[in-house]
Amino acid sequence: MSEKARVLFDALDLDQDGSLTRAEVIRALREKGPTLAARGVLPFWGVGGDEASAALFDAADQNGDRVLSFEEFAAVVDRRFGWGSPASRT
């Protein structure tokens, strides 16, 4: 799991409870996405609309419990944004 994934997860965790809900991801990316991209926390191409944010959440929710743990989130964003080490992307 990359440090970039941790920074992004923490920025999206609006209620700071250590997990992400679908609504939280959509809201946080809508409100903070451009600023996070400008700071280098998120690739500019990773800032999308509500549908793209929902799709990111859905791709990461591996166990279908409608809540993302850091591990679920990092596995997807590290791969999608190219942040993981080459060994972790196999």
N, C-alpha and C positions, 0 to 999 in steps of 0.2 A: 504494500500500500504506500502510495507516494505522499510526501508532505503536502504537495499541491492539492491532492484530494482532501486531506485533513483541513486545510485552510478553507477550501470551498465548502466542505460540509459544515464547518463551524459558521461560516457566513450565511448559509442557507437555513441553519437551525435557529429560526426566529425566536422560539420560546426556550431555547437552550436546554432542552430536555434530553439531548443525546440521541435523538432519532428525528427522522423527517417524515412528514405526511405529504400526500400528493398536493393538497391545498397549500401547504407551507412551501414546497418547492416552486409551485407555480407563482405564488405571491412574491417570494423572495427573488426569483429570477426576473419577474416583471419590474420590481422595485429597485433591485440592486444590480441586475445583470450588466447594464452598460458601465456602471462604476467599477464592478469587479473586473470586467474586461479591460477597462482603462488602466487598472492597477496590475494587470497581468495575472490575476487569479483565475481567469476564465478566458479561453480563446474568444476573440471577437465573433468568429463563425459559430461559436457555441451559444451565443445569445439569440434565442428565437422567441417566438410568441408562446402563448399559453399551450397550444397543441404540441409544440416541440418540447416544452417543459414537462408536460404530462407524459409524453412518449419516453423521455429520459427516465422519469419516475417508474413507469411501467416496465421498462427494460431492466431496471435495477431491482425491482421487487421480486426477487427470485422465489421466495416462499409464499407469495400471494397474501401476506397478512396486512397489506396496505400501510405498512410502516417500514421505512428504510433504516437499517442499522448502518453504521459507518462502513462495515465490511461489504455489505451489499452495494452501497453507493460507490465506494472506492473501486471495486472490481469493474464496474461499468465505466466510470469516468476515466480511470487510468487507461483502460483499453481504448475508449472512444477518443480521448484527447491526446493519446500517445505519451502518457506520463509514467507508465510503469517501466520497469527495467525490461530489457529484451527477454530475460528468462521468465519473467512473470506474465509475458504476453503469449506464451506458447500454449 
